[in-house]
Amino acid sequence: MTTSHAPGSMRFQIHEVLSGMLATVERQTFTDDPARLATMFEDLSSRFALFSPFQTGVDTAAVDEALKKLEQMNCIEHGENGYTLTATGQASCVSSKRTLFNAGDREQLEGAALVFDTL
């Protein structure tokens, strides 16, 4: 699985970064297209240092694995029109964001969430 690490940060897996963004998103539903999400991660790599390891490309299978992991953790539910962030999932994502990421990383995740909301 692809991981991300920024200067001064610990290493993060895609599901952790995705969870960090989900803690801040406005919309509760989002695409279930791993290719589209992989492209978003690659785009974010040029905007935010936290995402810079994704600049070399993101495997859609790794994104799919991350989505499945978040689903197994009951953070998201897969439905007919994509994924939905659950109420308990949002609380879990907020908690994880606070404990896993430093203040600079959280600021980047919040900026990235604005992009995520446009998908």
C-alpha positions as CSV (number, residue, x, y, z in Angstrom):
1,M,0.0,0.0,0.0
2,T,1.2,3.5,-0.8
3,T,2.2,5.6,2.2
4,S,2.8,9.3,2.6
5,H,5.3,11.1,4.8
6,A,6.1,14.8,4.9
7,P,9.0,16.4,6.6
8,G,8.5,16.5,10.3
9,S,5.6,14.0,10.0
10,M,5.3,10.3,10.7
11,R,4.4,7.9,7.9
12,F,0.8,7.6,6.8
13,Q,-1.1,5.0,4.8
14,I,-3.8,6.0,2.2
15,H,-6.7,5.1,4.5
16,E,-5.2,7.3,7.3
17,V,-4.9,10.3,5.0
18,L,-8.3,9.7,3.5
19,S,-9.7,9.4,7.0
20,G,-8.1,12.7,7.9
21,M,-9.8,14.4,5.0
22,L,-13.1,12.8,5.9
23,A,-12.9,14.3,9.3
24,T,-13.3,17.7,7.7
25,V,-15.5,17.2,4.6
26,E,-18.8,19.0,4.2
27,R,-20.5,16.3,2.1
28,Q,-21.3,13.0,3.7
29,T,-21.2,11.1,0.3
30,F,-18.5,10.6,-2.2
31,T,-17.4,8.6,-5.2
32,D,-16.6,5.0,-5.1
33,D,-14.3,5.3,-8.2
34,P,-10.8,4.4,-7.0
35,A,-9.3,5.8,-10.2
36,R,-10.9,9.1,-9.6
37,L,-9.7,9.2,-6.0
38,A,-6.2,8.1,-7.1
39,T,-6.1,11.1,-9.5
40,M,-7.2,13.4,-6.7
41,F,-4.3,12.2,-4.5
42,E,-1.9,12.8,-7.4
43,D,-3.3,16.3,-7.9
44,L,-3.1,17.1,-4.2
45,S,0.6,16.0,-4.2
46,S,1.4,19.3,-6.1
47,R,-0.6,21.4,-3.6
48,F,0.3,20.0,-0.2
49,A,3.6,18.6,1.1
50,L,1.7,15.9,3.1
51,F,0.6,14.4,-0.2
52,S,4.0,14.8,-2.0
53,P,4.8,11.1,-1.9
54,F,1.7,10.5,-4.1
55,Q,3.4,12.6,-6.9
56,T,4.9,9.4,-8.4
57,G,1.4,7.9,-8.8
58,V,-1.2,6.2,-6.8
59,D,-2.2,2.6,-7.5
60,T,-6.0,2.3,-7.8
61,A,-5.8,-1.0,-6.1
62,A,-4.3,0.7,-3.1
63,V,-7.1,3.2,-3.0
64,D,-9.6,0.4,-3.3
65,E,-7.9,-1.3,-0.3
66,A,-8.1,1.9,1.7
67,L,-11.8,2.3,1.0
68,K,-12.4,-1.3,2.0
69,K,-10.4,-0.8,5.2
70,L,-12.5,2.3,6.1
71,E,-15.6,0.3,5.4
72,Q,-14.5,-2.6,7.6
73,M,-13.8,0.0,10.4
74,N,-17.5,1.1,9.9
75,C,-16.3,4.6,9.0
76,I,-18.0,4.5,5.6
77,E,-20.8,2.5,4.0
78,H,-20.9,1.5,0.3
79,G,-24.2,2.1,-1.4
80,E,-25.6,2.3,-4.9
81,N,-24.3,5.8,-5.5
82,G,-20.9,5.6,-3.8
83,Y,-19.8,5.9,-0.2
84,T,-21.4,7.6,2.7
85,L,-19.5,8.7,5.8
86,T,-21.3,7.3,8.9
87,A,-21.9,9.3,12.0
88,T,-19.7,7.0,14.0
89,G,-17.2,7.1,11.2
90,Q,-17.0,10.8,11.2
91,A,-16.4,10.8,15.0
92,S,-13.7,8.2,14.5
93,C,-12.1,10.2,11.7
94,V,-12.0,13.3,13.8
95,S,-10.4,11.4,16.7
96,S,-7.8,9.8,14.4
97,K,-7.0,13.1,12.8
98,R,-6.3,14.7,16.1
99,T,-4.1,11.8,17.3
100,L,-2.3,10.9,14.1
101,F,-1.5,14.2,12.5
102,N,0.4,17.2,13.8
103,A,-1.0,20.8,13.4
104,G,0.6,21.4,10.1
105,D,-0.6,18.1,8.7
106,R,-4.1,18.8,9.9
107,E,-4.1,22.2,8.2
108,Q,-3.1,20.5,4.9
109,L,-5.8,17.8,5.4
110,E,-8.4,20.6,5.8
111,G,-7.2,22.2,2.6
112,A,-7.3,18.9,0.8
113,A,-10.8,18.2,2.1
114,L,-12.0,21.3,0.2
115,V,-10.8,19.6,-3.0
116,F,-12.3,16.3,-2.0
117,D,-15.7,17.9,-1.6
118,T,-15.6,18.9,-5.3
119,L,-15.4,15.4,-6.6
